[in-house]
């Protein structure tokens, strides 16, 4: 507000006006103190226009990227800005290089995987006849080892026009809680009911009772999957076909797998000659070890499957070790060999699909990764072939189908336990005194087998 002359009035000094609080320890009406001399220990707020001069005198002028060069150091700020720019550029290059390298690795591994679209189309034709999934989140994979002699596998036998049979077939059940995995070997010589299947040339096979592994030769993975589903009542969610050369590369990528032999082995058909004792097998020797039939025991396919299971358990145990999984320089060759060796269905044909699957099961303890062979015995009409033992086989399939637990134990222990439950197992030919030793229906069934924690050398 102004007076009539247009000049502002002098501020009134009212007693009730709000005044700044007095300094601590001084009375409100005390005379202001005189300015302190330089020798005084107390300091007062510097005048705003004295700060730059004081800072310059102390040599603390701003040398940040936005500061102007001073008379004392005209190039200092420019040099600081250049240093920050080069640092930022270097970091950017490193980040881009790392991202580019990671992308290259991802694309390489992803491109390694081959997709079997033929099997998917064939299975779609018979969808109504296939069993339904019983337990949500449980997964059943069919792993098929191809014995094709084409290409790099020609040294293992004559290539008769590219035909192939399933040298090894494993039904892998992953529990819904991902706390256990069960791998069931299906003998190649098992007699089974094969459905009518489509051939690659468009013709159709007839329904027949024949050797199990001929299903793969006649109708590929789709025919093998339908045969297994008819036999077990278990829905196959995914499948993988693994070839010879890929298996060798995987073993080499983990620097070999240790085995222990009671006797020396000499099997020319499997290109295998080994001394007795503990030894480390790589590539070619490892492949011969899991394929050999005539160099071990009675030469039966059953003994070979047992040997394959033990070797796979040791391989899994080594891959799960910190020396592989936590070392990128060792992990990449394993992944490279694995992805180059497999052909999968469209649901597992990307690196992300495989990674999600592996991530879901990598925490399974090795003692909960079980290996066994489906209960079998020599076929009644041909001792060189096998047939299922019932009701044991159907009992196993039911446990897996319903995602119920099973146990495995050495064959001798299982046989002894079965003998003790038979009527008349006492010394006098009668059932022993005491409670019935037969297992209750709710008891967890025990099958002859092993687990990944056991290892081949104890």
Secondary structure, DSSP 8 states (H G I E B T S, - for coil): -B-TTS-B------TTS------TTS-TT--------TT-SS-----GGGHHHHHHHHT----STT----SS-TTHHHHHHHHHHHHHHHHHHHHHHHHHHHHHHHHHHHHH-EE-HHHHHHHHHTGGGS----STT-EEEEEEEE---SGGGGGGS--SSS---EEEEEEEEE-TTSS-EEEEEE-TTBEEEE---B-TTS-B---EEEETTHHHHHHHHHHHHHHHHHHH-----EEEEE-HHHHHHHHHHTT-EEEEESS-EEETTTTEEE-SEEEEE-HHHHHHHHH-STTSTT--HHHHHHHHHHHHHHHHHHHTSHHHHT-HHHHHHHHHHHHHTEEE-GGG-SHHHHHHHHHHHTTS-GGGEEEEE--EEEETTEEEEEEE-TTHHHHHHHHHHTT---EEE-HHHHHHHHHHHSTT-STTSS--SSS--S--TTS--EEEEEETTT-S--
